[in-house]
Amino acid sequence: MLCTHCSDYRLNLNMTDMTPDVVSGPVGDQAVSALWQLSLALIFKMIVTVFTFGLKVRLTVSLLCSKQTS
């Protein structure tokens, strides 16, 4: 489980009741690990996106230049 208190909370459908049935607790080690993995995946995706976009631009420019010289 990602949270230590996930198994013992109740669903309160009465929105006028202001008593907190679910109290926030400490984040588990697995949640911290998942956030680090998501952060690394985002950085990797940004790098790969910039790299592949650069390849497309370079190929397009080189194709346009080769058509103009012929």
Secondary structure as UniProt FT lines:
FT   TURN            4..5
FT   HELIX           6..8
FT   TURN            15..16
FT   HELIX           29..69
//
